[in-house]
Amino acid sequence: MNCMVCGEPVPPRRERYHAKYCSSACSRKIHKLESTNSTGVPPGTVGAIGELRVASDLLMKGYDVFRAMSPSCSCDLIIKRDSSIQRVEVRTGTIKDGKPYCVASHFTSPNADIVARVFPEEIIYSGQI
């Protein structure tokens, strides 16, 4: 098997672990490429932009919106309307073959009542808002 980055043969010691890359350096190269989107924006920034887009959309729909202060909080946003409070998890999706795409884990979250999937042109909510 050849390395998916440089094309060199994958050494037998790495092949035994089903490695796709000939070295740690090639593995790091591919993961660095995957960690940025096509515009080169780091994933943390892409996530923050998505959260702000969802917050803005929900504010326009009449909700009070509260944003998490830590990236390790159990959900991204809390929304309130009247006496109803809901937890919102924001996930960023992409467009593949002209259709919105998110991996399966993007459809549910154990710590949220609503999952907001953010795409370049739209926001899709799973759950009742």
C-alpha positions, 0 to 999 in steps of 0.5 A: 500500500502507498501513502495517501499523501506522498505516494511512498510505500507504507512501511510494514510496521505501520501497515500492520495497523492499517495505516494510510500514511508512510510516516507521522509527518505525512499523517500530520500534513493530512490532518492539518489540511483537514482541520481547515476549510476551503477558505483556510479558516481554522475550525474553532473560528468556523464553529464560532461563526456558526454559533453567532449565525444561529444566535442571530437567527434565533434573536430575529425569531423572538428568542432571548439567546445566551451563549456559552462562555467556555468551549467545554460547556454542555451546549452552545446556546440557551434560548428562552421564550416566555417560560420555555428554556431550551438548550441548543447545540450548533453543528457546522455542515458542508455542501457535497454534490449540491446537497447539505451534508452533516455526519450522522452524529450531527443530527442528535446531541444528548445535551441539547433539545435542539441541534442547529445545523449551519450550512453556507446558505441556510440553518436547519433545526432538528427539534422544536423551536 
